[in-house]
């Protein structure tokens, strides 16, 4: 069925992107092989020879932060942030039945007819804070990602209830609200570990812009040729991620590995009731490089459609992001320049996924060796 699309008239791009049919629309046609526009260059594909097992030993019981093991748990969180940049939390305060409802809601949204989802395409969506799309920046990508998504930026409850899609708004809003205290707790712990004061106003400023995404990865006839999400790091402070039971999230083990042949990737295994936490670029900058915003990516599968639901916790757009002054004084050098977060966001969304955006952002990064 892929032969109905021709390269010369951009019919596939129009079908998937402009008409809002998405990758699911392709799959629903009875696709038996991946169209050329989705075939990744070999160095971007997920080579299982470079997968170094899975992350089994970084699951943290967050409830113990409030008990006699506080210091031990705080150190475990900081260690994860300093090394891999990823960990999982259980007993986090988000109801487990809500997590299950979120997965159902995500499938419910993406199961709709294309014209229903297309109501939220950029330019026609009832709110600029709600966007349905596919891939990441398809206009800038040589090879598209095998993913559809709905993105919902929070401003207030009333706007969320009015403009977010009916099929998922209640679950998404509750997820965001019930995770807020968990995010505050983790962020405070990480800031205090740096020897920096972590008052509520500072924490809220650094995680005051919240965005809930629902990602849908349809079954893929040639998963070895594609990616669900290309290699990247997140731009914000902390990301909270709900996985379903299928798996497919990989994290780069050593950020200093510079060639595909030298890279090792670790799979973050789905754990029932757990949420994945990862460090974003903002927290790496604030910590003057102590914490790591790890590169990560997502594979596709031929057996079952996958969903994931991240919450991106980011600074308010007007906030100036730079290394904490206390750390600069201690280290004797600021490894990153200060930048207004809106400018950093603009840069992030201006190009396709290709590693750690902050490394290429010369306004932010100071030269250091």
HELIX and SHEET records of a PDB file:
HELIX    1   1 UNK A    2  UNK A    4  5                                   3    
HELIX    2   2 UNK A   11  UNK A   13  1                                   3    
HELIX    3   3 UNK A   14  UNK A   18  3                                   5    
HELIX    4   4 UNK A   22  UNK A   28  1                                   7    
HELIX    5   5 UNK A   36  UNK A   38  5                                   3    
HELIX    6   6 UNK A   42  UNK A   44  5                                   3    
HELIX    7   7 UNK A   48  UNK A   50  5                                   3    
HELIX    8   8 UNK A   62  UNK A   66  5                                   5    
HELIX    9   9 UNK A   70  UNK A   82  1                                  13    
HELIX   10  10 UNK A   96  UNK A  110  1                                  15    
HELIX   11  11 UNK A  114  UNK A  117  1                                   4    
HELIX   12  12 UNK A  118  UNK A  120  5                                   3    
HELIX   13  13 UNK A  138  UNK A  140  5                                   3    
HELIX   14  14 UNK A  157  UNK A  163  1                                   7    
HELIX   15  15 UNK A  169  UNK A  193  1                                  25    
HELIX   16  16 UNK A  200  UNK A  206  1                                   7    
HELIX   17  17 UNK A  223  UNK A  225  5                                   3    
HELIX   18  18 UNK A  260  UNK A  262  5                                   3    
HELIX   19  19 UNK A  281  UNK A  286  1                                   6    
HELIX   20  20 UNK A  325  UNK A  331  1                                   7    
HELIX   21  21 UNK A  341  UNK A  348  1                                   8    
HELIX   22  22 UNK A  357  UNK A  360  1                                   4    
SHEET    1   A 5 UNK A  51  UNK A  54  0                                        
SHEET    2   A 5 UNK A 265  UNK A 267  1                                        
SHEET    3   A 5 UNK A 249  UNK A 252 -1                                        
SHEET    4   A 5 UNK A 296  UNK A 298 -1                                        
SHEET    5   A 5 UNK A 229  UNK A 232 -1                                        
SHEET    1   B 8 UNK A  59  UNK A  61  0                                        
SHEET    2   B 8 UNK A  86  UNK A  90  1                                        
SHEET    3   B 8 UNK A 275  UNK A 279 -1                                        
SHEET    4   B 8 UNK A 238  UNK A 243 -1                                        
SHEET    5   B 8 UNK A 306  UNK A 314 -1                                        
SHEET    6   B 8 UNK A 209  UNK A 217 -1                                        
SHEET    7   B 8 UNK A 148  UNK A 153 -1                                        
SHEET    8   B 8 UNK A 130  UNK A 134 -1                                        
SHEET    1   C 2 UNK A 320  UNK A 321  0                                        
SHEET    2   C 2 UNK A 339  UNK A 340 -1                                        
END                                                                             
